Amino acid sequence: MSDNNGTEKATHPESTPTPKPGAAVPTPSSAQVPTPSESAKPSPAAAAAPRPGGPRRKPESPKPHAVKPAPGPATPHPHPVVVPTVSDPSQWGRVDEDGTAWVKTADGERVIGSWQAGDATEGLAHFGRRFDDLATEVALLEARLAAGTDARKTKAAATALAETLPTAAVIGDIDGLTARLRAIIEHSDEAAAHAKEEKERTRHEQTERKEALAAEAEQIAAESTQWKVAGDRLREILDEWKTIRGVDRKVDDALWRRFSKAREAFNRRRGAHFAELDRERASAKTRKEELCVRAEELSGSTDWSGTAAIFRDLLTEWKAAGRAPREADEQLWRRFKAAQDVFFAARNTAATERDHEFEANATAKEELLHAYENIDPESNLDAARNALRELQEKWDAIGKVPRERMHDLESRLRAIEKKVREAVDAQWRRSDPEAMARAAQFRERVAQFEEQAAKAQAAGKTKDAEKALEQAKQWREWAEAAEGAVSQR
């Protein structure tokens, strides 16, 4: 049938419009309904007429275009792919020359409408396409059920579609379509139960994942002191948290509060740590500034031994003070080290000069020993004694020598002194008055060395004082020996 714009229309028998003048629309009756054997064969006109849009294809047996759902668990598929159904309407109905459209079912043929917009072949193709549309909808429902996509809605849609089939104005395998819809309805409850079970399982797994993440965040918040690593891990947990779906709303809110509370606790603890660290660094900066001032005051000292010990103590205090802020710490260290370097450079220079002086003293003492080693107390004891006295006075006046040369030089001096002393002892044994005089001289010598020791001690020259006392002791022993020899005669 055509409207005013020439559009083709198919009419349902229950809503058949008033025919145009001259167009007869037959009313279904028992006389007009063909038998199944007759309806199985297309009319000669329908068989000879070409299908719209091209030559008529060879009839094919209808094939399902969507897999019926199996009783077992379905594999979820987010986007079911459905191939549009293309059937052969000539196997399932016909359109008479007068435009009456018939469809065959298990209950026999029934009129589905009237076709007035073209020849019978075009009408048959029209009602076949309408059936294909329904079959495609059914295939889509089958695919949705197989994919586990909202079985409840799928069942409702299948039920609603099944209710329209007995009066649908389509030509095709309506009985097959009805059976497929019945299968969808029957399996939808099972699929819904499985989907619910799968949803619960997924919800449980996702809940466990978030619980594990919340517990890990709480452990980090309570224990971790690796601030950067822990902060990075909390950000990773947050990113992973956002990917987890399907958790019950109330449970999800409670878990989020746990995670958020843990993250805030970690941030507070980390902030407190760095605030305390800032305070410690500020205190360290103040202390190191004080050490720098002290080091600069000592940099000009010439008390080499005492000041070097103080610098060692200052360095110990520097290490104990802790780290100041990085830039300030480096600047303060350069300042402290510069003051320290000034002192130790001066000490090294003084030590070098002292070493040169001691070396010159050693050379002078060696020359002095060479000059006095030929003293002959046997030939002239008084001259030998005078020469020894001169030697000792000059020796003391020269000063210190390098430590490594001290023993050799002192041994050579002691040898000369021993030679003169033995000569004096022999003279003592020969003359009492002379021995007494020599004893008095020894006592005088003892007094001289003791006086030198006192002066050295007052000047703070401890080693010189010790040396003078040692010589005084030696002379005292000689004096006592001389006096003893006289008393024994």
WOFEN-V858838 format. One record per pair of residues at least 12 apart in sequence whose ideal C-beta (glycine too) atoms are under 10 Angstrom apart, sorted by the first residue. I is the first residue (numbers start at 1). J is the second residue. If there is no record, write none. Layout:
I_J + I_J
//
This chain:
1_16 + 1_17 + 1_19 + 1_20 + 1_23 + 1_25 + 1_99 + 1_113 + 1_114 + 1_115 + 1_116 + 1_117 + 1_118 + 1_123 + 2_20 + 2_116 + 2_117 + 2_118 + 3_17 + 3_117 + 6_117 + 7_117 + 8_115 + 8_116 + 8_117 + 8_118 + 8_122 + 8_123 + 8_126 + 9_113 + 9_114 + 9_115 + 9_116 + 9_117 + 9_126 + 10_95 + 10_99 + 10_101 + 10_112 + 10_113 + 10_114 + 10_115 + 10_116 + 10_117 + 10_123 + 10_126 + 10_127 + 10_130 + 10_169 + 10_170 + 11_25 + 11_99 + 11_101 + 11_112 + 11_113 + 11_114 + 11_115 + 11_116 + 11_169 + 12_101 + 12_111 + 12_112 + 12_113 + 12_114 + 12_167 + 12_168 + 12_169 + 13_25 + 13_27 + 13_28 + 13_100 + 13_101 + 13_110 + 13_111 + 13_112 + 13_113 + 13_114 + 13_167 + 13_169 + 14_111 + 14_113 + 14_167 + 14_169 + 15_113 + 15_169 + 16_28 + 16_111 + 16_113 + 16_114 + 17_114 + 17_116 + 19_99 + 19_114 + 19_116 + 20_116 + 23_98 + 23_99 + 23_114 + 23_116 + 24_98 + 24_99 + 25_98 + 25_99 + 25_100 + 25_113 + 25_114 + 25_116 + 26_96 + 26_98 + 26_99 + 26_100 + 26_111 + 26_114 + 27_100 + 27_111 + 27_114 + 28_100 + 28_102 + 28_109 + 28_110 + 28_111 + 28_112 + 29_111 + 32_96 + 32_98 + 32_100 + 32_102 + 32_109 + 32_111 + 33_102 + 33_108 + 33_109 + 33_110 + 33_111 + 34_94 + 34_96 + 34_102 + 34_104 + 34_108 + 34_109 + 35_108 + 35_109 + 36_104 + 36_105 + 36_106 + 36_108 + 36_109 + 38_94 + 38_109 + 39_92 + 39_93 + 39_94 + 39_102 + 39_103 + 39_104 + 39_108 + 39_109 + 40_90 + 40_91 + 40_92 + 40_94 + 40_104 + 40_109 + 41_90 + 41_94 + 42_59 + 42_89 + 42_90 + 42_91 + 42_93 + 42_94 + 42_95 + 42_120 + 42_121 + 42_124 + 43_90 + 43_94 + 43_95 + 43_96 + 43_97 + 43_120 + 43_121 + 43_124 + 45_94 + 45_95 + 45_96 + 45_97 + 45_119 + 45_120 + 45_121 + 46_89 + 46_90 + 46_94 + 46_95 + 46_96 + 46_97 + 46_119 + 46_120 + 46_121 + 46_123 + 46_124 + 47_90 + 47_94 + 47_121 + 48_121 + 49_95 + 49_118 + 49_119 + 49_120 + 49_121 + 49_122 + 49_124 + 49_125 + 50_119 + 50_121 + 50_122 + 51_89 + 51_90 + 51_121 + 51_122 + 51_124 + 51_125 + 51_128 + 52_118 + 52_119 + 52_121 + 52_122 + 52_125 + 52_126 + 52_129 + 53_122 + 53_125 + 56_88 + 56_90 + 56_121 + 56_125 + 57_86 + 57_88 + 58_88 + 59_87 + 59_88 + 59_89 + 59_90 + 59_91 + 60_86 + 60_87 + 60_88 + 60_91 + 61_87 + 61_88 + 61_91 + 61_173 + 62_85 + 62_86 + 62_87 + 62_88 + 62_89 + 62_91 + 62_92 + 62_131 + 62_132 + 62_135 + 62_172 + 62_173 + 62_176 + 62_177 + 63_85 + 63_86 + 63_87 + 63_173 + 63_176 + 64_85 + 64_135 + 64_138 + 64_139 + 64_142 + 64_173 + 64_176 + 64_177 + 64_180 + 65_82 + 65_83 + 65_84 + 65_85 + 65_86 + 65_87 + 65_132 + 65_135 + 65_136 + 65_138 + 65_139 + 65_140 + 65_142 + 65_143 + 66_80 + 66_81 + 66_82 + 66_83 + 66_85 + 66_135 + 66_136 + 66_137 + 66_138 + 66_139 + 66_140 + 66_141 + 66_142 + 66_143 + 66_144 + 66_145 + 66_146 + 66_180 + 66_184 + 67_80 + 67_139 + 67_142 + 67_143 + 67_145 + 67_146 + 68_138 + 68_139 + 68_142 + 68_145 + 68_146 + 68_179 + 68_180 + 68_183 + 68_184 + 68_187 + 69_141 + 69_142 + 69_143 + 69_144 + 69_145 + 69_146 + 69_147 + 69_148 + 69_151 + 69_154 + 69_183 + 69_184 + 69_186 + 69_187 + 69_188 + 69_190 + 69_191 + 70_145 + 70_146 + 70_187 + 70_190 + 70_191 + 71_186 + 71_187 + 71_190 + 71_191 + 71_194 + 72_190 + 72_191 + 72_194 + 73_148 + 73_190 + 73_191 + 73_194 + 73_195 + 73_197 + 73_198 + 74_144 + 74_145 + 74_146 + 74_147 + 74_148 + 74_149 + 74_151 + 74_187 + 74_190 + 74_191 + 74_194 + 74_195 + 74_198 + 75_146 + 75_147 + 75_148 + 76_146 + 76_147 + 76_148 + 76_149 + 76_195 + 76_198 + 76_202 + 77_143 + 77_144 + 77_146 + 77_147 + 77_148 + 77_149 + 78_147 + 78_149 + 79_143 + 79_147 + 79_149 + 80_139 + 80_140 + 80_141 + 80_142 + 80_143 + 80_144 + 80_145 + 80_146 + 80_147 + 80_149 + 81_140 + 81_143 + 81_147 + 82_136 + 82_137 + 82_138 + 82_139 + 82_140 + 82_141 + 82_142 + 82_143 + 82_144 + 83_136 + 83_139 + 83_143 + 84_132 + 84_133 + 84_135 + 84_136 + 84_139 + 84_140 + 85_129 + 85_131 + 85_132 + 85_133 + 85_134 + 85_135 + 85_136 + 85_137 + 85_138 + 85_139 + 85_172 + 85_173 + 85_177 + 86_128 + 86_129 + 86_132 + 86_135 + 86_136 + 87_128 + 87_129 + 87_131 + 87_132 + 87_135 + 87_170 + 87_171 + 87_172 + 87_173 + 87_176 + 87_177 + 88_124 + 88_128 + 88_171 + 88_172 + 88_173 + 89_101 + 89_103 + 89_123 + 89_124 + 89_125 + 89_126 + 89_127 + 89_128 + 89_129 + 89_130 + 89_131 + 89_132 + 89_170 + 89_171 + 89_172 + 89_173 + 90_121 + 90_124 + 90_125 + 90_128 + 90_171 + 91_104 + 91_128 + 91_171 + 91_172 + 91_173 + 92_104 + 92_105 + 92_109 + 92_124 + 92_127 + 92_128 + 92_131 + 92_170 + 92_171 + 92_172 + 92_173 + 92_174 + 92_175 + 92_176 + 93_105 + 93_109 + 93_110 + 93_111 + 93_112 + 93_123 + 93_124 + 93_127 + 93_128 + 93_131 + 93_170 + 93_171 + 93_172 + 93_174 + 94_109 + 94_120 + 94_123 + 94_124 + 94_127 + 94_171 + 95_112 + 95_113 + 95_114 + 95_115 + 95_118 + 95_119 + 95_120 + 95_121 + 95_122 + 95_123 + 95_124 + 95_125 + 95_126 + 95_127 + 95_171 + 96_111 + 96_114 + 96_115 + 96_120 + 96_123 + 97_119 + 97_120 + 98_114 + 98_115 + 98_116 + 98_120 + 99_113 + 99_114 + 99_115 + 99_116 + 99_117 + 99_118 + 99_119 + 99_120 + 99_123 + 100_112 + 100_113 + 100_114 + 100_115 + 100_120 + 100_123 + 101_113 + 101_114 + 101_115 + 101_120 + 101_123 + 101_124 + 101_126 + 101_127 + 101_169 + 101_170 + 101_171 + 102_124 + 102_127 + 102_171 + 103_127 + 103_131 + 103_168 + 103_169 + 103_170 + 103_171 + 103_172 + 103_173 + 103_174 + 104_171 + 104_172 + 104_173 + 104_174 + 104_175 + 105_165 + 105_166 + 105_173 + 105_174 + 105_175 + 105_178 + 106_174 + 106_175 + 106_178 + 107_166 + 107_174 + 107_175 + 110_166 + 110_167 + 110_174 + 111_169 + 112_127 + 112_130 + 112_131 + 112_167 + 112_168 + 112_169 + 112_170 + 112_171 + 112_174 + 113_126 + 113_127 + 113_130 + 113_168 + 113_169 + 113_170 + 113_171 + 114_169 + 115_127 + 123_171 + 124_171 + 125_171 + 126_169 + 126_170 + 126_171 + 127_168 + 127_169 + 127_170 + 127_171 + 127_172 + 128_170 + 128_171 + 128_172 + 129_170 + 129_171 + 129_172 + 130_168 + 130_169 + 130_170 + 130_171 + 130_172 + 131_168 + 131_169 + 131_170 + 131_171 + 131_172 + 131_173 + 131_174 + 131_177 + 132_170 + 132_171 + 132_172 + 133_170 + 133_172 + 134_161 + 134_164 + 134_165 + 134_168 + 134_170 + 134_172 + 134_174 + 134_177 + 134_181 + 135_170 + 135_172 + 135_173 + 135_174 + 135_176 + 135_177 + 135_180 + 137_157 + 137_158 + 137_161 + 137_177 + 137_181 + 138_157 + 138_158 + 138_161 + 138_162 + 138_165 + 138_176 + 138_177 + 138_178 + 138_180 + 138_181 + 138_183 + 138_184 + 139_177 + 139_180 + 140_154 + 140_157 + 141_153 + 141_154 + 141_155 + 141_157 + 141_158 + 141_161 + 141_180 + 141_181 + 141_184 + 141_185 + 141_188 + 142_154 + 142_158 + 142_180 + 142_181 + 142_183 + 142_184 + 142_187 + 144_157 + 144_158 + 144_184 + 144_188 + 144_191 + 145_158 + 145_183 + 145_184 + 145_185 + 145_187 + 145_188 + 145_190 + 145_191 + 145_192 + 145_195 + 146_184 + 146_187 + 146_191 + 147_191 + 147_195 + 148_191 + 148_192 + 148_194 + 148_195 + 148_198 + 148_199 + 149_191 + 149_195 + 150_188 + 150_191 + 150_192 + 150_195 + 151_184 + 151_187 + 151_188 + 151_189 + 151_190 + 151_191 + 151_192 + 151_193 + 151_194 + 151_195 + 151_196 + 152_188 + 152_189 + 152_191 + 152_192 + 152_195 + 152_196 + 153_188 + 153_192 + 154_184 + 154_185 + 154_187 + 154_188 + 154_191 + 154_192 + 155_184 + 155_185 + 155_186 + 155_187 + 155_188 + 155_189 + 155_191 + 155_192 + 156_185 + 156_188 + 157_181 + 157_184 + 157_185 + 157_188 + 158_180 + 158_181 + 158_182 + 158_183 + 158_184 + 158_185 + 158_186 + 158_187 + 158_188 + 159_181 + 159_182 + 159_184 + 159_185 + 159_188 + 160_181 + 161_177 + 161_178 + 161_181 + 161_184 + 161_185 + 162_177 + 162_178 + 162_180 + 162_181 + 162_182 + 162_184 + 162_185 + 163_181 + 165_177 + 165_178 + 165_181 + 166_178 + 199_246 + 200_246 + 202_245 + 202_246 + 202_247 + 203_245 + 203_246 + 203_247 + 203_248 + 203_251 + 203_252 + 204_246 + 204_247 + 204_248 + 205_244 + 205_246 + 205_247 + 206_243 + 206_244 + 206_245 + 206_246 + 206_247 + 206_248 + 206_251 + 206_252 + 207_244 + 207_246 + 207_247 + 207_248 + 207_251 + 207_252 + 207_255 + 208_247 + 209_240 + 209_241 + 209_243 + 209_244 + 209_247 + 209_255 + 210_237 + 210_240 + 210_241 + 210_244 + 210_247 + 210_251 + 210_252 + 210_254 + 210_255 + 210_256 + 210_258 + 210_259 + 211_247 + 211_251 + 211_254 + 211_255 + 211_258 + 211_259 + 212_237 + 213_234 + 213_236 + 213_237 + 213_238 + 213_240 + 213_241 + 213_244 + 213_255 + 213_258 + 213_259 + 213_262 + 214_237 + 214_241 + 214_254 + 214_255 + 214_256 + 214_257 + 214_258 + 214_259 + 214_260 + 214_261 + 214_262 + 215_255 + 215_258 + 215_259 + 215_262 + 216_233 + 216_234 + 216_237 + 216_259 + 216_262 + 217_230 + 217_233 + 217_234 + 217_237 + 217_238 + 217_241 + 217_258 + 217_259 + 217_260 + 217_261 + 217_262 + 217_263 + 217_265 + 217_266 + 218_258 + 218_259 + 218_261 + 218_262 + 218_263 + 218_265 + 218_266 + 219_262 + 220_233 + 220_234 + 220_237 + 220_262 + 220_263 + 220_265 + 220_266 + 220_269 + 221_234 + 221_259 + 221_261 + 221_262 + 221_263 + 221_264 + 221_265 + 221_266 + 221_267 + 221_268 + 221_269 + 221_270 + 222_262 + 222_265 + 222_266 + 222_269 + 223_266 + 223_269 + 224_266 + 224_269 + 224_270 + 225_269 + 225_270 + 225_273 + 227_266 + 227_269 + 227_270 + 227_273 + 227_274 + 228_270 + 230_266 + 230_269 + 230_270 + 231_263 + 231_266 + 231_267 + 231_270 + 233_266 + 234_259 + 234_262 + 234_263 + 234_266 + 234_267 + 235_263 + 237_259 + 237_262 + 237_263 + 238_259 + 238_260 + 238_263 + 241_255 + 241_256 + 241_259 + 277_322 + 277_323 + 277_325 + 278_325 + 280_321 + 280_322 + 280_323 + 280_324 + 281_322 + 281_323 + 281_324 + 281_325 + 281_326 + 281_328 + 281_329 + 282_324 + 282_325 + 282_328 + 283_321 + 283_322 + 283_324 + 284_318 + 284_320 + 284_321 + 284_322 + 284_323 + 284_324 + 284_325 + 284_328 + 284_329 + 284_332 + 285_321 + 285_322 + 285_323 + 285_324 + 285_325 + 285_328 + 285_329 + 285_331 + 285_332 + 286_321 + 286_324 + 287_317 + 287_318 + 287_320 + 287_321 + 287_322 + 287_324 + 287_332 + 288_317 + 288_318 + 288_321 + 288_322 + 288_323 + 288_324 + 288_328 + 288_329 + 288_331 + 288_332 + 288_333 + 288_335 + 288_336 + 289_324 + 289_328 + 289_332 + 289_335 + 289_336 + 290_314 + 290_317 + 290_321 + 291_314 + 291_315 + 291_317 + 291_318 + 291_321 + 291_332 + 291_335 + 291_336 + 291_339 + 292_314 + 292_318 + 292_331 + 292_332 + 292_333 + 292_334 + 292_335 + 292_336 + 292_337 + 292_338 + 292_339 + 292_340 + 293_335 + 293_336 + 293_339 + 294_310 + 294_311 + 294_313 + 294_314 + 294_317 + 294_336 + 294_339 + 295_310 + 295_311 + 295_314 + 295_315 + 295_318 + 295_335 + 295_336 + 295_337 + 295_338 + 295_339 + 295_340 + 295_341 + 295_342 + 295_343 + 296_335 + 296_336 + 296_338 + 296_339 + 296_340 + 296_342 + 296_343 + 297_339 + 298_310 + 298_311 + 298_314 + 298_339 + 298_340 + 298_342 + 298_343 + 299_311 + 299_338 + 299_339 + 299_340 + 299_341 + 299_342 + 299_343 + 299_344 + 299_345 + 299_346 + 300_339 + 300_342 + 300_343 + 300_346 + 301_342 + 301_343 + 301_346 + 301_347 + 302_343 + 302_346 + 302_347 + 302_350 + 303_343 + 303_347 + 304_343 + 304_344 + 304_346 + 304_347 + 304_348 + 304_350 + 304_351 + 304_354 + 305_347 + 307_343 + 307_344 + 307_346 + 307_347 + 308_340 + 308_343 + 308_344 + 308_347 + 310_343 + 311_336 + 311_339 + 311_340 + 311_343 + 311_344 + 311_347 + 314_336 + 314_339 + 314_340 + 315_336 + 315_337 + 315_340 + 318_332 + 318_333 + 318_336 + 318_337 + 318_340 + 354_400 + 354_402 + 355_402 + 357_399 + 357_400 + 357_401 + 357_402 + 358_399 + 358_400 + 358_401 + 358_402 + 358_403 + 358_405 + 358_406 + 359_401 + 359_402 + 359_405 + 360_398 + 360_399 + 360_401 + 361_398 + 361_399 + 361_400 + 361_401 + 361_402 + 361_405 + 361_409 + 362_398 + 362_399 + 362_400 + 362_401 + 362_402 + 362_404 + 362_405 + 362_406 + 362_408 + 362_409 + 363_398 + 363_401 + 363_405 + 364_394 + 364_395 + 364_397 + 364_398 + 364_399 + 364_401 + 365_391 + 365_394 + 365_395 + 365_398 + 365_399 + 365_400 + 365_401 + 365_405 + 365_406 + 365_409 + 365_410 + 365_412 + 365_413 + 366_401 + 366_405 + 366_408 + 366_409 + 366_412 + 367_398 + 368_390 + 368_391 + 368_394 + 368_395 + 368_397 + 368_398 + 368_409 + 368_412 + 368_413 + 369_391 + 369_395 + 369_408 + 369_409 + 369_412 + 369_413 + 369_415 + 369_416 + 370_412 + 371_387 + 371_390 + 371_391 + 371_394 + 372_384 + 372_387 + 372_388 + 372_390 + 372_391 + 372_392 + 372_394 + 372_395 + 372_412 + 372_413 + 372_416 + 372_420 + 373_391 + 373_412 + 373_413 + 373_415 + 373_416 + 373_419 + 374_387 + 374_416 + 375_387 + 375_388 + 375_390 + 375_391 + 375_416 + 375_417 + 375_419 + 375_420 + 375_423 + 376_419 + 376_420 + 376_423 + 377_416 + 377_419 + 377_420 + 377_421 + 377_422 + 377_423 + 377_424 + 377_426 + 377_427 + 378_419 + 378_422 + 378_423 + 378_426 + 379_423 + 380_423 + 381_420 + 381_423 + 381_424 + 381_426 + 381_427 + 381_434 + 381_438 + 382_427 + 384_416 + 384_419 + 384_420 + 384_423 + 384_424 + 385_420 + 385_421 + 385_423 + 385_424 + 385_427 + 385_438 + 385_441 + 386_420 + 387_416 + 387_420 + 388_413 + 388_416 + 388_417 + 388_419 + 388_420 + 388_421 + 388_423 + 388_424 + 389_420 + 389_441 + 389_445 + 389_448 + 391_413 + 391_416 + 391_417 + 391_420 + 392_413 + 392_416 + 392_417 + 392_445 + 392_448 + 392_449 + 392_471 + 393_448 + 395_409 + 395_410 + 395_413 + 395_416 + 396_449 + 396_452 + 396_456 + 396_464 + 396_467 + 396_468 + 396_471 + 399_464 + 400_463 + 400_464 + 410_467 + 414_474 + 417_471 + 417_474 + 417_475 + 417_478 + 421_442 + 421_474 + 421_475 + 421_477 + 421_478 + 421_481 + 424_438 + 424_439 + 424_441 + 424_442 + 424_478 + 424_481 + 424_482 + 425_438 + 425_478 + 425_481 + 425_482 + 425_485 + 427_482 + 428_442 + 428_478 + 428_481 + 428_482 + 428_483 + 428_484 + 428_485 + 428_486 + 428_489 + 429_482 + 429_485 + 429_486 + 429_488 + 429_489 + 431_486 + 431_489 + 432_485 + 432_486 + 432_487 + 432_489 + 433_486 + 434_482 + 434_486 + 435_481 + 435_482 + 435_483 + 435_484 + 435_485 + 435_486 + 435_487 + 435_489 + 436_482 + 436_483 + 436_485 + 436_486 + 436_487 + 437_482 + 438_478 + 438_479 + 438_482 + 438_483 + 438_485 + 438_486 + 439_478 + 439_479 + 439_480 + 439_481 + 439_482 + 439_483 + 439_484 + 439_485 + 439_486 + 439_487 + 440_479 + 440_482 + 440_483 + 441_475 + 441_478 + 441_479 + 441_482 + 442_474 + 442_475 + 442_476 + 442_477 + 442_478 + 442_479 + 442_480 + 442_481 + 442_482 + 442_483 + 443_475 + 443_476 + 443_478 + 443_479 + 443_480 + 443_482 + 443_483 + 444_475 + 444_479 + 445_471 + 445_472 + 445_474 + 445_475 + 445_476 + 445_478 + 445_479 + 446_471 + 446_472 + 446_473 + 446_474 + 446_475 + 446_476 + 446_477 + 446_478 + 446_479 + 446_480 + 447_472 + 447_475 + 447_476 + 448_468 + 448_471 + 448_472 + 448_475 + 449_467 + 449_468 + 449_469 + 449_470 + 449_471 + 449_472 + 449_473 + 449_474 + 449_475 + 449_476 + 450_465 + 450_468 + 450_469 + 450_471 + 450_472 + 450_473 + 450_475 + 450_476 + 451_468 + 451_472 + 452_464 + 452_465 + 452_467 + 452_468 + 452_469 + 452_471 + 452_472 + 453_465 + 453_466 + 453_467 + 453_468 + 453_469 + 453_470 + 453_471 + 453_472 + 454_468 + 454_469 + 455_468 + 456_468 + 456_469 + 457_469
//
